[in-house]
């Protein structure tokens, strides 16, 4: 019986990201994946800014930028609103001075770059990854798998997990039963998708709302696609998007679900739905790879943990795939849980640290479910919904409205309650922190430690972390600019403490707040 520290079930982006985080901190981790090869099926075509910053903090931004470049070249310079969005992304890729990447949509209403204030401090703090967001899911999985291999994580493919047994709430190992025999581990993370075997076996309640629509996505050859309008289009039958990748079609209809949701999507099923929704009598000649079928089934596990077993990604929450929110939400789960579980295994985790995975991530998941439900409500093809879309679209033109929507869609508005009596930006994502001494904060986060950026003139915060070198990277960055605070940033990019140079706080109080943050998150 093979034994390891952690078994991750599922080698999708979430499972691989989590395994990489654990291996980075010296944890023995094995990933068990049912599929024998990475799935090339077309799924998400990009990550949001918050997810790209995860890659940046681990030194993976150059690889993401290369994937982004290939994606932009494949998309080409198609016409219409979607084509303009592609052109803006391509143009941005050649700029030295970065702009915030304006991409994405809400219920098919594309965000317009001309309505975005690039001087908005929320957006301006997150521009370094602008050329690393158009990363298709298949590329992301390959990138993360290579990262796992570099850090010693083992990926076992062709292994189907049947269940777990043991005292999940005791100190003994968990036994994982698989098609390849039994494995044991101190901890197990189920990242095995919306139909999670482990979540079902453990009886974790998966409450939510039933689906109203069925969607399909594929790369296909059409006999004559000239009448298919590029970009997002609403019809009485549903909604569809054609392009920007040649042959890419996404189509969704409202109505009953297929009798067998697990059956492969046939060419006939896809063609019938495309014709029904678009009203165009196209003939599909060939599907490249596999077409995917999805719905707006929106559910969330009431608990992300049962003893020594955790849920992450789609195993913890499912919803419609619009704007790739599921992928991004799952990556956020992975980096939040990864360092906390590693700290527990290595023996320095503060009391209750693992419990914060639930308290921090569950509310974010609930918000994303509502965000996607709102989009589905706006996609209906009736006249009343069309009028509502028109009103919402006009609201996007109000100054600041598009900025707010983009910030939400990009994952920048996530906030955790990490400290009492804390000033902004504590609890927020650090973003692109440039250092007066050269380089960026992300450059010091590649090894997965906390990062303390000390901007005081006398290095007054160095003593607080002198005995924590294995957990905290200290960066002296003295600057007289009072607008640049000293920061303590967690391994997941969340600001745990900041010296905002508040005149109402004494130096002693500020130092005590830092020590309290270190005690709460980095242990003694």
N, C-alpha and C positions, 0 to 999 in steps of 0.2 A: 504494500500500500504506500503510494507516494505521498510525501508530506511537504508542505510549503507554508509560508506565513499567511498568504492571501491567495484565494482563488477568485478570479474574475470570470464570470460566465457571460460570454459574448465578446466578439472581437470587432464590433462596430466602432465608430469614432469615440463613443463614450467609454466603452470598456478599455480600448487601447490608450486613451488619454489618462484614465485612472491608473492603469498598469504602469504607464510611463512615469507618472507622479510618484508612485510607490517605489519603483525601481530606482528612481533618481535619488531617493533618500536611503538606499541600501536595504530595502525590504525585498525578501524573496517572494516573487509573485508569478503565478501561472495563469494564463488566459486559456479558457476552454471554449472552442468555437465549433458549432455544428457543421458549418460549411467548410469544404476542403480548400477552397480558394476565395480570395476577396471577391465580393459581389460587385460586378461591373454595371449592374442595373442603374439606369439614370435615376437619381434621387435629388438631393439638394444640390444646387449649383453654386452655392456661396456660403460663407460664414458672415456673421455680423462683426462689427468693430470690436465688441467686447471679447468675442472668441478669437479674433485675429490677435488681440493683445495677449491672450493666453499663449499663443504660439510665439509671439515676440518675447515674452518673459522667459521662454525656454530656449531661445536662440534659433527658433524655427522660422523666423520671418523671411529670411532669404529664400527658403524652399517654398514658402507660401507665395512670395512675390513671383517666383518663376512659374508656378501653377497659374497664378492670376494672369500673367503675361500670355501664356498659352491659351487661356480661356478667352481673353480679349481678342486675340488673333482669330480664333475659331468663330467668334461671334460676328466678326466683320463689321461693316458699317451699314447695317440695314436701315431702311427708311422708317419714318414715323417717329412717334414719341419715344418708343423703346430704342430705336436707332440712335436718337439724340443722347439717351442715357448711356448707351454703349460708347458713343464717340467721346462723351465727357470723361468716362472712365479711362479710355485709351489716352486721351490728351493728358489727364492727370498723371498717368504713368510715366510721362516724359518730363514732368515738372520737377525742379529742384525744391521749390517751396511747396509744401504739401497743403492741399485743401482737404476738408472733410469729405469723404466719399458719399455723394448723394446717389443712393441707389435704393431699390426696394419699393414697396407699395403698401397700401392699406386697402384691402378688399378690391384689388386690381387698379386702384387709383394711384398712378405712379407719382412718387415724390419728384418735384421739379427743382432743378438746381437754381433756377432764376428766382425762386421764392425763399432761398436759404440765405441767412445772414452768416457768412463765414467768420465774422468777428464775435459771434456768440461764444462766451468763455466755455460753456459746456462742450461745444463741438470743437473749439480750437484746442482743447486739451487732449484731443484724441485723433491726431492726424498722422502720426508716424506710420500707421499700418494701412494707409490709404490704398496702397498698391498690393495688398495681400489679403483681399477679402473674396475675390472671385475664385474660390478654391472649391471645385466640385467634390462631393463626398467621397468618391472613389479615390481621388488624389489625396484627400485628407487621410483616409484609412492607410494608404501606402506610406505616407509621410510619418504617421504616428507608429505604424508597425516597425519601420526602420529605427525610429527613436527608441522604441521598446527594446529592440534587439541590441542597440548600442549600449543600453544600460542594464542588460542582463535579464530582462523579463522574458519568460518562456511563453510562446504562443503554440498551443496544441490544436491543430485543425482536424476536422473530421471526428470530433468527439462530441457526442450528444449527451447533455446532462438530463438525468431523469428525476433527481431530487436530492434532498439532504436529510441527514438524520443525526441524532445526538442531542445532548442537553444544550440548547442554543443559549441559555441564560447562565450557564455555569462556566467553569474555567477550562473544561476539556475541549479538545479539537472538534471541529465539525467534519463529518464524513460526507463527501459528495459522491453520489452514485451516478456513474456514466456508462456509456456504451463501451468504453475502454477500461472498465474496472473502477475501483474505488480510489479516491484521492482524499487526503485529509489536510486541513488547514486550520489555522487559528481563527480566520475570518473569511467570510464569503461575501462577494458583492454581485448581485444579480443585475447585469446590464444586458439582459437577453430579450429586450423588446417588449412591445405592448401585450403580447400573449405570454408573458413571462411564466415559465414552468414553476420557478421557485415561488413567485408571488402567489400563484394559485395554490401550490401545495401548502404554503404557510397560512392560507386563509386570510390574507390581508385584504381588507375591504377596498374595493376599487370603485368608488362612487363617482357619479357624473351624469352626463346627458347622452341620450341615444342619438345616433347619426340621422341626418336629414338628407345628406347628399352622398353621391358616389363619384369619385374622381379617378382619372387615369393620367399617366404620363409615359411618354415613349419617344424614342427617336425612330422615325419612320420615313419610308419613301412613298410619296404620293404621285398618282398619275398626273395630276395637274393641280398644284396648290395655289394657283394664282388668285383664287377667290377667297382664300383664307387670309383674314386681316391680321397683320402683325400686332404684337402687343396684347394687352388685355381687352377682351370684348365681352359685353353682357348681352344675352339673348333671352327670349322667353323660355328657352329650354334649359338655360344654365349660364355657364361662363366658360370661356376658353382663352388660351394664350398660345400664339404660334411664334416660334423663334425665341431668342436671337440665334441660338445654335441651329444650323441648318437641319431641318426635319424634326425639330423638337416640338411636340404638341402636348399641351396640358389641357384637359377638358373635364368639366364636372357638371353633373346634372342633379337636380333635386328629385327625390322619389324613393321608391323601395330599394333595399339592399339586395345584392345577388344572393341566390339561394346558397351557394358555396363560395364564401369569401376567400377561401384558401386555394381555390382552383386557379391555375395559371390563366392569365389574360390571353384570350385568343385574338387573332387578327380580326375575325368577324365581330367579336364583342366590341373591340376598340373602334372599328369602322362604323358600326351601328350607332355608337354613342357620339362619335364625331359628327356624323351626319345629322343626328337628332338635335344636337346642341347648336352647331354652326349653321345649319340650314343649307350647307353646301354639299352637293352630291359627289364628294370626292371618293376616290378608290385608293385604298392603302395597298401598295404592292408588296411591301416588306417591312417587318419590324426588326430593327437592329438590337440584338441582345434580347432582354425581356422587358415587357411593359409592366408598369406597377399599377396596382389598384389601391385606393385609400378612401377614407371617409372622414367626416367631421366628428366621429365618436370622441367625446371629450370626457376623460376620467382621470382621477388622481387617487393614488394610494393614501389612505388616512394616516398611515405611518410609513416612513421611509426606512424603518429599522425594526427588526425583530431579533433581539439578542445579538448574536454574532453574525447575523445576515443583514445586509443593507440592500436597498433598491436604488438604482440610478438610471437616468435617462428614461426611455419609453417604458421601462419596467415600472417606473414610479408615476408616469403621467403620459397621457396620449391626447392628441387633438389634431385638428386639420393641419396640413403641412405648409400652409401659406407663410411665405417669408422665411422658411426654414427655421421657424421658432423652436421646433422640437430639438433639432440638432444643437442649436446654440444653448438652449436650456439644459440639455444633457451635459454639454461640455462644462457648463457652470457647476453642475452637480459634481462632476469628476474632480475639478480642481479644488472645490470646497471640501470634499470628503478626503481626497488623497493625502494632503499634508496632515490632517487630523488623525487619520488612521495610522499613518507612518509614525507620528509622534507617540501614539498609544503603544504601538509595537516596540518602539525604541525605548520606551519607559520614561519619557519626560513630559507626557501630556498633562496639562493641568486638569484638575477634577472637573468632570462634566463636559470636557471638550467635544467628545463624540456626540453628545446630545445637541450641540449647536448645529450639527448638520441638518437636523429636522427643523429647528426653530428658524434657521436662516433660509433654507432652500424651499421649504414647503410653501411659505407665503409667495415667493417668487413664482413657483409653479402654478399656484392658484390664479395669480394675476395673468399669466400667459394664457391659461385656459380661457379666461374671460376675454382677453384681447383677440383670440382666434374666434371665439363665439360671436363677437361683435362683427368681425369681418364676414363670417358666414351669413349673418342676418342681412348684411348690405349687398350680398351677391344674388339674392332672389330676383327672378325675372319679371315680377309683376310691376304694374305701373306705379303703385304706391312706393315700392322700394326704389324704383328708378328715380322718383322725385326726391326721396330721402338721400340717395347717393348724390344727386345734384346739389342739395343743400350742404351736405358734408364736404363735397368737393369745393364749394364756394368758401366754406370756412377755412380750408387749407390756404386760401389767399390772404387771410388776415395776418398781419405782421407777427412773426413769432410762432404761428401755429404749425407751420411745416417743420420748423426747428424742433419744436416739442415732439411732434410725431416721429421724426427721424431719431431723436435722442432715445425715445422709448423703444422704437423698433431695433435700434442698434445695441440695446442692452446697457445703455449708459446711466439709466436712472435707477438701477438696482441699489438698494441701500440696506445695510444691516445695522442693528442696534449693538454696537461693539463696545461702547463705553458710556458711562453716566457723565452728565454735565460736560459733554464734548462739543467743541465747535466744529462747524463745517471746515473741511471736507471729511471728517472722521466718519467711517462707515461706507464711504463711496469708493468706486474703482479709481485707482491712482492715475491711470491713463499715461500719457506721454510726458514724463517728468524729465526735462532737460537739466543737466547739471552745469553750474557755473564753471566748474573745473574741467568740463569737457565730457562728452558722452551722455548717456541717459541712464535713468534708474534701471530700466529693463536690462541693461548690460550687466548689472550686478545681481540679477535674479535668476541667472541660468542654472544655478545649482540647487534651487528650491528652498533656499533659506529666507527668513525675514530679511528685510533691508531697512536699515536706519540711516537716513540721510540727515546729517548734522550740519545745519547751515549757520550755526553760531560762530562768532569770530574766535572764540577761545576753546572750541571743541568740548563744551561743557557736558554734553550727553554721552561722551565716550565711556565714562566710568560705569554707566548703567548697563552696558553690554560687554564689559571686559571679560566676564566669566561665561559669556554665552556665544563664543566665537563659532562653535559648531552649529548654532541655530540662527545666528543673526550676523549678517554682513554689515559692517560699519563703513559708511562712506562719509568722509570729511569733505564738505562742500561749502566753505565759508563764503558768505555774500552779505553785503550791506543792504540789499534789496529787501525791505520789510514785507513786501508782498509775497515773498517766497518762503513758505514755512518749512521748518524741519519736519520730517515725516518718518513714521514707523509703518512699513507696509508688510502685510502678511504674505505668505507664499502664494496665495490665490489672488494677489493684487489689491486687496482691500486695505484701505488706510485705517490702522488701528489706533493711531495717535498722531496729533499734529500740534506743533508750537506755532500758533498763528500770531504770536507776539502781541497778544491781548494785553493792553496796559493795565487791566484790572486784575491780572494774575501775576503774582510774584514769581521770580525764578525758581524758588523752592517749590511752589505749587505746581509749576509746569513740570519740574523734574519728578515730583511725586506722581503726577498723572502718567508720565512715561513709565515709571517703575510699576504702576498699577496695571498698565496695558501689557507690559512684558510679563508680569505675573499671571495675568488672566489668559494670555494667548501663547506665550513662549515657555511658561513654566519657570520653576526655580532654577 
